[in-house]
Amino acid sequence: MLPEYLKTHKYYLDEEYSERMPEVVVLRMSYMFMINYNYLVIDRVNNQSVIIDPAWDMDKIEQAIMSNRVSLNGILLTHAHPDHTHLAKPLAAKHNCPIWMSHEEIAISGYNAPQLTGIDTTPWPVGQLLVQPIFTPGHTSGSLCYLIGDNLFTGDTLFAEGCGICDSTQDAHSMFASNGALKKGYLTPENKKFYPGHSYGKHQAN
């Protein structure tokens, strides 16, 4: 379910919107004890894509890009922790594409890259994909989630089993508010489809 303010966006009012729904390729990555989920989000109209929080296995990402016959047109980072940014710089350099992260997260973390662009919550198009950043402080003070079509990518803000760790009481309060806003505005009984950065359950996605 889309939030009310997006329902009137020209992207969603276009009668061909249903034909442009993004395709999501789930990439399960692991390094030592860490398991991450990267997501390649594809615009099949133009064969363009963005990737979310790329880490650990460059070959697997490149294979996904190649096998889907798409170009990589941007990298979306939910926050600056190494397990979510590990491959952002080499991918951006190889594919000559931007890296996006919130202004707040850049300022707090000091993360930098030649292709880095700071963003707020203004939506923008990548080909036929409309990327809607959602500010969700808690795990870090500058964390973002991303809504693309009806797919919500939550990084370490929301897992199937809970949420990411918070470093302080204030961060915990922020996390509680962020997840409350997500559940109220984006995760409704009609649409509970979201894609977390990790899964710690017994049955994990492949």
Secondary structure by P-SEA (a helix, b strand, c coil): ccccccccccccccccccccbbbbbbbbbbcccbbbbbbbbbcccccccccccccccaaaaaaaaaaacccccbbbbcccccccccaaaaaaaaabbbbbbcaaaaaacccccccccccccbbbbcccbbbbbbbbcccccbbbbbbcccccccccccccccccccccaaaaaaaaaaaaaaaacccccccccccccccccccccc
